[in-house]
Amino acid sequence: MGRTLNLYFYVRYLVTLTAIMFGIFSLILIIDLTVLLERVPDVEGISVFDVALLSVYRAPGFAEQALPFAALFAAITVLVQLNRRYELVIARSVGVSVWQFMLPICAAALTAGVFAVAVFNPLASAGFTQAQFLESVIFNRNQAPSSDNIVPWLRQKSGDQEMIIGARGAIDGGLVMFGVTMVFFDQDGAVDSRIEAESAALEDGYWAVDGARRFRAGAEPEEIGMIDVPTSLRPAYVQERLTDPESVSVWALPQKIEVARSLGFSAAQFSTQFQILLARPFLIAAMAVIAATVSLTFARFGQARSVILGGIVAGFVLYVVSVLVRTFGESGAIPAFVAAWLPVFVALALGVTVLLHKEDG
């Protein structure tokens, strides 16, 4: 197949994928902004601009998750359009096989995948971090955030006392918390007192607490303001304990894995995320092959519903498989490499098998 035709298919796929991703990104912005505006009450100091900015920060992370499915529908769209215009018919009539005209489409999918991992993923991770900060500020001032943003309780030593700390939100891997609750226990394990604070920042050997109020049984609440609370926790421990793997860019994940292992933690979550990002370009290329299995027999009239339904079913099945094996990988039940690359191999093997049966008998 000539260079011009290769370039034509290559560019057509990239343009279509870009248009689909732009549409998905816009839809995510609209939906997320609507949901956030419903969650944020009309309180002085919180403007629509603040909420819109939060939505902009969050949108790249959501769009990144939708990329494989966008790649699938981009390939279906391109192949259907080429068939309807008889461009594929003409190409195949002069001896161009399915493997030849799928090669530039798969190459374009790989290019898009590499760009998504190397460039877009760090941007999405940075946006996720900024969104955590802005969301903590907004919802700490107005209402509790959703339950998936609540910081899990951490047990620690505070001088001679046992203490647990939790928060409604956190940034910087848990080093800065908002809506903080500290519960102190006496020597017998009974609750001694409780501190409610606006924020707390973990320093070397202590929590720098701001806007604190102390509560004791049978006593009036005590306004403290700023206070340093001793702690046995170390910043490296807290960061590895609370950092969301999806908030770490692909370039920082290897270091995170090494630090987690050096502290004696399981690095399964970070390793699985890293392998998933490495496998993403090949998963997108596999999506293009899957698209070919449901699009090449598309006629000029009819069969549109079956093609769309076939693509949706294929994407849904692959999504379910990906979620299942990712869960197993993050729990350490299976190796991270298997959890990340198994969906790629399954999709690629299925697509190639169907194409071999349809095209080569």
C-alpha positions in Angstrom: 0.0 0.0 0.0 1.4 3.4 -1.0 2.7 6.0 1.3 -0.1 8.4 0.5 -2.8 5.9 1.3 -1.0 5.0 4.5 -0.8 8.6 5.6 -4.5 9.2 4.6 -5.7 6.4 6.9 -3.3 7.5 9.7 -4.5 11.1 9.7 -8.2 10.2 9.3 -8.0 8.1 12.5 -6.1 10.7 14.5 -8.5 13.5 13.4 -11.5 11.4 14.3 -10.1 10.3 17.7 -9.3 14.0 18.5 -12.9 15.0 17.6 -14.4 12.3 19.8 -12.1 13.1 22.7 -13.0 16.8 22.4 -16.7 15.8 22.5 -16.2 13.6 25.5 -14.1 16.2 27.3 -16.8 18.8 26.7 -19.6 16.5 27.9 -17.6 15.6 31.1 -17.1 19.3 31.8 -20.8 20.1 31.4 -22.0 17.1 33.5 -19.4 17.5 36.2 -20.0 21.3 36.5 -23.8 20.6 36.9 -23.2 18.1 39.6 -20.7 20.3 41.5 -23.1 23.3 41.3 -25.8 21.2 43.0 -23.3 20.1 45.8 -22.1 23.6 46.5 -24.7 25.8 48.3 -25.0 29.4 47.6 -22.4 30.7 50.2 -20.5 33.9 50.1 -17.0 33.5 48.9 -17.7 30.6 46.6 -18.3 31.7 43.0 -19.3 29.9 39.9 -15.8 30.5 38.6 -14.3 28.5 41.5 -16.6 25.6 40.8 -15.9 25.8 37.0 -12.2 25.7 37.7 -12.6 22.6 39.9 -14.4 21.0 37.0 -11.7 21.9 34.6 -9.1 20.3 36.9 -11.1 17.1 37.3 -12.1 16.6 33.6 -8.7 15.4 32.2 -8.6 12.5 34.7 -12.1 11.4 33.6 -11.3 11.9 30.0 -8.2 9.7 30.3 -10.3 6.8 31.6 -12.5 7.2 28.5 -9.7 7.1 26.0 -9.7 3.4 25.2 -13.4 3.5 24.4 -13.0 6.7 22.4 -10.3 4.9 20.4 -12.7 2.0 19.8 -15.5 4.2 18.4 -13.0 6.3 16.5 -11.8 3.2 14.6 -15.4 2.1 14.0 -16.3 5.6 12.7 -13.3 5.7 10.3 -13.9 2.2 8.9 -17.6 2.8 8.5 -17.0 6.0 6.7 -14.4 4.5 4.4 -16.8 1.7 3.6 -19.7 4.0 2.9 -17.6 6.0 0.5 -16.3 2.8 -1.2 -12.7 3.8 -0.4 -12.1 0.4 1.3 -13.9 -1.4 -1.5 -11.6 0.2 -4.1 -8.5 -0.4 -2.0 -9.3 -4.1 -1.5 -10.2 -4.6 -5.2 -6.6 -3.8 -6.2 -5.2 -6.3 -3.7 -4.8 -4.4 -0.4 -5.5 -6.8 2.4 -7.2 -6.0 5.7 -3.8 -6.2 7.4 -2.3 -3.6 5.2 -4.9 -0.9 5.7 -5.2 -1.7 9.4 -1.5 -1.1 9.9 -1.6 2.7 9.6 -4.7 2.8 11.8 -3.0 0.7 14.5 0.1 2.9 14.1 -2.1 6.0 14.7 -3.6 4.3 17.7 -0.2 3.6 19.1 0.8 7.2 18.5 -2.2 8.5 20.3 -1.6 6.1 23.2 2.0 7.2 23.6 1.0 10.8 23.6 -1.8 10.0 26.2 0.7 8.3 28.5 3.8 10.5 28.1 2.1 13.9 27.9 -1.6 13.8 28.8 -1.2 11.6 31.9 1.1 14.0 33.7 -1.3 16.9 32.9 -4.2 14.8 34.2 -2.2 13.9 37.4 -1.4 17.6 38.0 -5.0 18.5 37.5 -6.1 15.8 39.9 -3.8 17.2 42.6 -5.1 20.8 42.0 -8.6 19.5 42.1 -8.0 17.8 45.5 -6.7 21.1 46.9 -9.6 23.2 45.5 -12.2 20.6 46.5 -10.9 20.4 50.0 -11.0 24.2 50.3 -14.5 24.5 48.9 -16.2 21.6 50.7 -14.3 22.1 54.0 -15.9 25.6 54.1 -19.4 24.5 53.1 -20.2 20.8 53.4 -18.6 17.4 53.6 -17.2 16.0 50.4 -18.3 12.7 48.9 -17.4 9.6 50.9 -14.7 8.5 48.5 -12.7 11.6 49.3 -12.7 11.0 53.1 -9.2 10.3 54.5 -9.0 6.9 56.3 -8.3 7.0 60.0 -4.6 6.8 60.9 -3.4 5.5 64.3 -0.3 7.0 65.9 1.5 8.0 69.0 1.1 11.6 70.3 3.6 11.9 73.2 2.5 9.4 75.8 -1.0 9.1 74.3 -2.5 7.0 71.6 -4.2 9.1 68.9 -6.2 8.6 65.7 -6.6 11.2 63.0 -9.1 11.5 60.2 -10.1 14.2 57.8 -12.7 15.1 55.2 -10.1 15.9 52.6 -6.4 15.9 52.0 -3.8 17.1 49.5 -0.1 16.4 48.9 -0.5 12.7 49.6 -2.1 13.4 53.0 0.5 15.8 54.3 -2.1 18.6 54.5 -5.6 17.7 55.7 -8.8 19.7 55.9 -11.8 19.2 58.3 -9.5 17.3 60.7 -10.7 15.2 63.7 -8.1 14.0 66.3 -9.2 11.6 69.0 -6.9 11.0 72.0 -7.0 8.0 74.3 -5.9 7.6 77.9 -3.8 4.8 79.3 -6.8 2.6 79.7 -7.9 3.0 76.1 -10.8 5.2 76.8 -11.5 8.5 74.9 -9.7 11.3 76.7 -10.5 14.3 74.4 -11.2 15.3 70.8 -9.8 18.1 68.6 -11.7 19.4 65.7 -9.7 21.7 63.4 -9.9 23.4 60.0 -6.6 22.0 58.8 -3.5 20.2 59.8 -0.1 20.0 58.1 2.4 17.2 58.9 5.8 18.5 59.8 8.8 16.6 61.2 7.5 15.0 64.3 4.3 17.0 64.8 1.0 18.1 63.2 0.7 21.9 62.8 -3.0 22.3 63.5 -4.9 25.5 62.7 -8.4 26.6 63.8 -8.6 23.9 66.5 -11.3 23.4 69.2 -10.8 20.8 72.0 -13.8 18.8 73.4 -13.7 17.0 76.7 -16.5 15.1 78.4 -18.4 17.3 80.8 -16.6 20.5 79.8 -17.3 23.4 77.5 -15.5 23.4 74.1 -12.1 25.1 74.3 -11.0 27.4 71.5 -7.3 26.7 70.8 -6.6 28.2 67.5 -3.1 27.0 66.4 -1.4 24.1 68.2 1.4 21.7 67.5 0.4 18.1 68.2 3.3 15.6 68.5 3.1 12.5 66.3 5.0 9.4 65.5 4.0 9.5 61.9 6.6 10.4 59.2 5.8 12.2 56.0 7.1 9.4 53.8 4.8 6.9 55.6 1.7 9.1 55.3 2.3 9.8 51.6 2.7 6.2 50.7 -0.3 5.3 52.8 -2.7 7.9 51.4 -1.5 8.7 47.9 -3.9 7.7 45.2 -2.0 5.9 42.4 -4.0 7.6 39.7 -2.8 11.0 41.1 0.8 10.1 40.3 2.2 10.7 36.8 3.8 7.9 34.8 7.2 9.5 35.3 6.9 9.5 39.1 5.5 6.1 39.6 8.8 4.1 39.5 10.1 6.2 42.4 6.9 5.7 44.3 7.2 2.0 43.9 10.8 2.0 45.2 9.9 4.2 48.2 6.9 2.0 49.1 9.0 -1.1 49.0 11.8 0.5 51.1 9.2 1.4 53.7 7.9 -2.2 53.8 4.6 -1.4 52.1 3.0 -3.4 49.3 3.7 -1.6 46.0 1.0 -3.6 44.2 -1.3 -0.6 43.6 1.5 1.6 42.2 3.0 -1.3 40.2 -0.4 -2.1 38.7 -1.0 1.5 37.7 2.4 1.8 36.2 2.0 -1.4 34.1 -1.5 -0.2 33.0 -0.1 3.0 31.7 2.7 1.2 29.9 0.1 -1.1 28.3 -2.3 1.7 27.3 -0.9 2.4 23.8 -1.2 -1.3 22.9 -4.7 -1.5 24.4 -5.7 1.4 22.2 -4.2 -0.4 19.2 -6.1 -3.6 20.2 -9.3 -1.5 20.3 -8.7 -0.6 16.6 -8.4 -4.3 15.8 -11.6 -5.0 17.7 -13.3 -2.3 15.7 -12.3 -3.9 12.5 -14.1 -7.1 13.4 -17.5 -5.3 13.6 -17.0 -2.7 10.9 -15.5 -4.2 7.7 -18.7 -5.9 6.6 -20.7 -2.8 7.0 -22.8 -2.1 3.9 -23.7 1.3 2.4 -27.3 1.0 3.8 -28.4 -0.9 6.9 -26.5 -2.7 9.7 -25.7 0.5 11.5 -27.4 -0.6 14.7 -25.6 -4.0 14.7 -22.2 -2.3 14.2 -22.8 0.2 17.0 -24.2 -2.5 19.3 -21.2 -4.8 18.5 -18.8 -2.0 19.4 -20.6 -1.2 22.6 -20.7 -4.9 23.7 -17.0 -5.4 22.8 -16.0 -2.3 24.8 -18.2 -3.2 27.8 -16.8 -6.8 28.0 -13.2 -5.4 27.8 -14.0 -2.9 30.4 -15.3 -5.5 32.8 -12.3 -7.7 32.2 -10.0 -4.7 32.8 -11.7 -3.7 36.1 -11.6 -7.3 37.4 -8.0 -8.0 36.7 -7.0 -4.5 37.9 -8.7 -5.2 41.2 -6.8 -8.5 41.5 -3.5 -6.8 40.7 -4.0 -4.0 43.2 -4.8 -6.5 45.9 -1.6 -8.5 45.1 -3.6 -11.6 44.1 -2.0 -11.7 40.6 1.2 -10.0 39.4 0.9 -6.4 38.2 2.2 -7.3 34.8 -0.6 -9.9 34.3 -3.3 -7.5 35.5 -2.2 -4.8 33.1 -1.4 -6.8 30.0 -4.0 -9.5 30.1 -6.8 -7.3 28.7 -4.5 -6.2 25.9 -3.6 -9.8 24.9 -7.3 -10.9 25.2 -8.5 -8.0 23.0 -5.7 -8.4 20.4 -6.1 -12.2 20.3 -9.9 -12.0 19.9 -9.6 -9.3 17.2 -6.9 -11.1 15.1 -8.8 -14.4 15.4 -12.0 -13.0 14.1 -10.2 -11.1 11.3 -8.3 -14.2 10.2 -11.6 -16.2 10.1 -13.4 -13.4 8.1 -10.7 -12.3 5.8 -8.5 -15.4 5.2 -11.0 -18.2 5.5 
